[in-house]
Amino acid sequence: MTQDSETSTQLNRRTLITGLTATGIGIGFLNVNSTAQAGGAGAPMKMGLTERDFRLGVIGPAELSLITSRIAVSRATQANAKEFAGFELREAVAVTTVLKELGTPVPPMDAKAKATLTKIQSAAPGREFDLAYITAQHENHIFLRDLATAYLSNTVPNEKTFAEQQGRHLATLALNQFTEHVELTARILRELQS
């Protein structure tokens, strides 16, 4: 591994951990083990994400997306924001249904999720609402994209259990949707801010 790609991997892991902590998941939740090396602070971390870690990391944001998209389907006014809300609602229903069928527990909403929901619920109709909703969706999908990427790049390649194979398949399919929604929400945000 080159020094640039090693530095990039360390930054991506830090970004993921920061995002997980900000969404209330935290380092302890994901069973992330630090590999203490001579470097001390900023030393590379070994992330051993399991399929369960991935599912637990997705279910909370997916539930928030479901709730806020139900609101946005009727309240969004900008054409692309309204269309996205419909797409996102269908995605969130599908993702939460699959995760619940796999036995994934739904965690209680944390303070950040509650604040996001309150901001969206209380936003004035029109541009203010659309910006609040699309901004939240953009941030949510960046987190989900990074989580899926980290899981897929940090799983044990020779793991042959059915659960891990199923988790990798789910993450592979979800990564495409999460990445697409990051790009769509970025475009809609540019439209709303112009």
Secondary structure, 3 states (H helix, E strand, C coil): CCHHHHHHHHHHHHHHHHHHHHCCCHHHHCCCEECCCCCCCCCCEECCCCHHHHHHHHHHHHHHHHHHHHHHHHHCCCHHHHHHHHHHHHHHHHHHHHHHHCCCCCCCCCHHHHHHHHHHHHCCCCHHHHHHHHHHHHHHHHHHHHHHHHHHHHCCCCCCCHHHHHHHHHHHHHHHHHHHHHHHHHHHHHHHHC
